[in-house]
Amino acid sequence: MHQVILLSYFCPQESRTSLKNSRCAEFWVVDVYKDGLYEISVRRWPEEVDIPIYEAPEKGVVFKPTHVRLKIAEFDMTKPIQEGDKAAVFEIPLKKGLSRLQAWFIDGRENGFVNGAFYVYVKRPDL
């Protein structure tokens, strides 16, 4: 059995920010309850929408980032995004305690446009 935690946010000034692709750069404070390997999935859309990062639902704005960056504790990594990807998945060893988690979509083609990720799923595979 996996325990999955969904982290999501919306910018205070917008009510439907993921559809409008508003720029946000928020962060989450995560309380890691046990040392271990965690799987962190960074997504543009929630899992239940089941849409690739490069696409948008009706009335949504298409944004085609080239990379996803994830930063938590001492971990800071960037992964490329491929056509059809719905998430960028990172496996990270974390230690018990509070950590600041940030995730961004980066467009390396057009002046380095950076947008905070809207949905992050954290799970511990061994639970």
N, C-alpha and C positions, 0 to 999 in steps of 0.2 A: 504494500500500500504506500502511495506517495502522498505527502502533504504538500499542497500547492498553495502559495500565497500570491495573490494578485496585487500588484502595486500600480495604481493608475492615478493620474491627476489631470486637472484642467486648469489652464491659466485663469486667474481671478477675473480678468477683464473680458473673457470670452466664454460663452456657454457651450459652444460646439467646436472647440479648438481643433480637434483632430480632423474634422471634416474641412475646416478652413485652412488647415496647415499653418496655424499661427505659430510664431516663434516663441518658444518657451525654453527655459533652462533651469527648471526646478530640480530638487533633489529629495530623496527620501532618507530618513534615519531608520536603519534596519537593526533590530536587536537579534543577533545570531544567538540562538539558545544552546547550541552544542557545536563543538569543533567538528569539522567534517567537510566532505566534498559536496558542493551545491551546484545545481544547474540553474543558470539564470538566462531566461529567454527575453530578448528585447524585441518588441513588436511595434509596428505603426498602428495596427488595428487589434481589437480584442480577439482572443481565440475563437469565440463563437461566431464572429463575422467571417472568418476563413477566407480572407483576401490577402494576396501578396502585397508586400511593401510598396511595389511600384504601381499598384492599382488603387482605385478609390471607389467607395460605394456611391450610389446615386447622390448627386449634389456635393460630392467630395472633390477636393483638389488633388490632382496627381502630382506627386513629388518623387523624384527619382534619385535618392541619395546613393552614393557609391560605397559608403562605409558606415559601420556602426561602431561607436566607441562606448566602452563600459569602464567605469571607475568605481571600485569599492575597496575599502581598506588599502592595502599596498598594491592591489591589482589594478592595472591600467592597460587595457588592450583594445586594439582596433581590428575589426574583421571586415573583409570586403562583402558586398551584397551582390548576389547573382539574380538574374531574371527569374522570377517564380518563387524566390525566397519569401516566406511568411514571417520568419524570425531569424535573428542571429542568436545562436546558442553558445554560451560560455560555460565551461566546467571549472569551478574555482574552489580551491581549499580555503575555507574561512575558519577563523577562530571565534570562540564565544565572546560576546560583548557587542557594544554599539558600533556601528559603522555608517558612514555616509555613502549612499549609492547614487550615482549619476549615470545617465545614458543619453547619448546623442546620435542623431543621424547627420552624416556629413556628406555634402555634395562636393567632391573633388574636381568636378568639371567646371563649375561656375562660381568663381570667386570664393570658394570655401564656405558656402552657405551651411550653417549649422542650425539644427533644430532639435530641441529636447525630445526624447522618446516619450510617448504617451502611455504605453503599457509595458510593464515588466513583470514576468512571472518567475517566482523563486521556488524551487523545490529541492528536496533532499532525496535523491534516488534510493537510498538505503532504508527509508522508512516505509 
